[in-house]
């Protein structure tokens, strides 16, 4: 044991020395970071902007409510299902190359979304758009991991990554309402997809000269069986979680959930068997067994489940509970995004000094802010919306403090040759957490309310909406505190790679 400990310490010292002596990033590297983060920003927008436009799309395409939901969820499920495979393709064939292919496909499928003439065609286009995002976005963190080797440079890059996510949330929630209000050229909801086309073209043109190429040193072969397993597991889990609450959890939803568990067990067994035979699995044992990797993924799951649940119930409360228009409701989210950006920017120095403890502090700030919600929800509509915006600003600050050190900790503990797969797992867990949060927190909120929040029964009052929001806020505070506790445990485990 002592020999192993000394070996681990020696390897850690060598890794630290290598990071210290590494060549600093050039101006071209920083310009490339801006380009890849613009793509990340674009994918974030499309995750949130459709939520605002969903009622308009439903009316224009004469879609049912279930179809309207799958316009949103088809993207998220496909995005999550293809993430690990997308990251591994980058490891094998080149992260820049796969990034460019992903951006080109995302741009083309955005155009398909805008041209869709029926709900089913739009759903199909959104699934393809999600798969394109799954090829594009894992390369972002992979490129950060490979291009920014020194710890403080990588911390700055990851801080910018967090800021891009925050800006994407703001642009998605506010920009959707703004574009619908402007109704550019009479295009209505179609403009929310068309706007991706010029942005995608700019990214493709800029990436040619600014984004550097990198790939895994051992040129891993593609584990096609693993790709099939990951492509089946997440839809089997996420589709019933999305549809179940609305449909009253029919038998097939439970069958799908059981199937997803069985598929996970078979997938992990296949990966171990493939590696023992000298093959190259989608998820290598050294990735899954990296110190703190499991804890960090659990923290990511808790954090993003809580965030997605908060976005959902806050939207219900603002629009159905206190009757704000979609545009006014979206403005309440602006301080949350601003706080997120400020928190991410502050992490540049804080994380260098305090490491993952910054994430612990951020989780505590989120917990306190969410516990303050019941003090606000009993007020009049106008004053309440202003104070809720302030509370969300504090919560957003906490969120920004959590994300950057947590992501940086994950990247620092993943072997560089596994950067794509590690990024894919991180993004997959993020999307799965969001889907889980929407399903579980949405079901809790509806159960406490005792009615469909989008079409409340005649006896449901403003006070009932306030009570439902209060109860779910305490649960969300519990999730934030759990994420903070997991980060604290993660901080107690030293980095070994």
C-alpha positions, 0 to 999 in steps of 0.5 A, a space after each residue: 500500500 505504501 508503495 502504491 501511495 508513493 507511486 501515486 504521489 510521484 505520478 501526481 508530482 510529475 503531472 503537476 510539473 508537466 502542467 507547470 512547464 507546459 507551453 502557455 496558450 497562444 492568442 489563437 487558442 483563446 480565439 478558438 475558445 471563443 469560437 467553440 463557446 459560441 457553439 456551446 452558447 447556441 446549443 444552450 439557447 435551443 434547449 430553453 428557447 423552445 419552452 417559451 415558443 411551445 404554445 405558439 408552435 402548438 397552435 400554428 401546427 395544430 399539435 397535441 400537447 404530447 407532440 408539443 412536449 416532444 418538440 422540447 424533449 426530443 432534442 434533449 433525449 437525442 442530445 443525451 443519448 448521443 453524447 458519449 459516442 460523440 465524445 469518443 468520435 472526437 477522441 478517435 477522429 479528431 476533436 476539431 473535425 467532429 466539432 466542425 461536422 457537428 456545427 454543420 449538422 446543427 446548422 442544417 437541422 436548424 433550417 429543417 426545424 424552421 421549414 417543418 410543416 407539421 408537428 411530426 416533421 418538427 419532432 423528427 428535425 429536433 431529434 436530428 438537431 439533438 444528435 448534431 448537438 451531441 456530436 458538437 458539444 462534447 468537443 468543447 470541453 475536450 478541446 479545453 482539456 487538451 489546449 489548456 494544460 496549465 491549471 490556471 489557464 484551464 480554470 480561466 477557460 472553464 470559467 468562460 465555459 460557465 459564463 457561456 452557459 449562463 448567457 445561453 440560459 438568458 438568451 434562450 428564456 428572454 430571446 424566445 419571448 423577444 423574437 416572438 414579440 418582434 415577429 420578424 418578417 412574419 416568420 413567428 416561431 420559425 425565427 428561433 431556429 433560423 437565427 442559428 443558420 448565420 451563427 453556425 456559418 460564422 462558427 464554421 468559418 472561424 473554426 478553420 483558423 482558430 480551433 486547434 486539432 487534437 485526438 487521443 494518442 492511442 487512436 481508440 477504435 469505435 465500440 459500436 455495441 457500446 454506442 448502441 447500448 448508450 443510444 437505447 439506455 437514455 431514451 428508455 429512461 428519459 421518455 417514461 420520465 417525460 411522459 409518465 407524469 402526464 399520462 398517469 404512469 401507464 404500465 409501459 413506462 415502468 417496463 421502460 424504466 426496468 429495461 433501462 436499468 437492465 441495459 445499464 447492467 448489460 452495458 457495463 458488463 460488456 464494457 468490462 468484458 471488451 476491455 479484458 479482451 484487449 478491446 477499446 470500450 466506449 468507457 474505459 475502466 480508468 475513466 470510471 475508476 478515476 478518483 472522485 469521478 463517481 462522486 462528481 457525476 452524482 454532484 452534477 446530477 443533483 445540481 442540474 436536476 435541481 436547476 431544471 426543476 427550478 426553471 420549470 416550477 418558477 415558470 408555472 408560478 409566474 405565468 399560471 400562478 400570478 398571471 405574468 405574460 411570457 415576456 414579463 415572466 422571462 425577465 424574472 430569469 434575467 438576474 439568475 443568468 446575470 448572477 450565474 455569469 458573475 459567479 462563474 467570473 469570480 471563480 477564476 480567482 476563487 477556485 485557484 485558491 480554494 478549489 472545490 470548496 467554492 462549489 460547496 459555498 455556491 451550493 449553500 448560497 443556493 440552499 439559503 436563497 431557495 429557502 427564502 422563497 416562501 417569504 416572497 410568494 405571499 406578496 402582491 404580483 408586482 412586488 413579488 416578481 421583483 423580489 423573486 427576481 432578486 432571490 433568483 439572482 442570488 441563486 444564480 450567483 450560487 449556481 455560477 460558483 458551483 459549476 466552474 470548480 466542479 467541471 474543472 475538477 472533473 476535467 483535471 481527474 480525467 486522463 487526457 486520452 479520455 477527454 472526449 469520453 469524459 466530456 461525453 459522460 459529463 454532458 450526458 449526466 447533465 442532460 439526464 439530470 435535467 430531464 429527471 429534474 423536470 419529471 420529478 419536480 414537475 410531478 411533485 409540484 402538480 401533486 401538491 397543487 392538485 391540478 394541472 398547472 397549465 389548465 388549473 381547476 376552477 377552485 385552484 387559487 393564487 395561494 395554492 400556487 404559492 404553497 406548491 412553489 414553497 414546497 418544491 422550493 424546499 425540495 430544491 434547496 435540499 437538492 442544492 445542499 446535497 450537491 454541496 455535500 457531495 462536492 465537500 466529499 469530493 474535495 476530501 479526495 486528492 487528485 491522482 492524474 
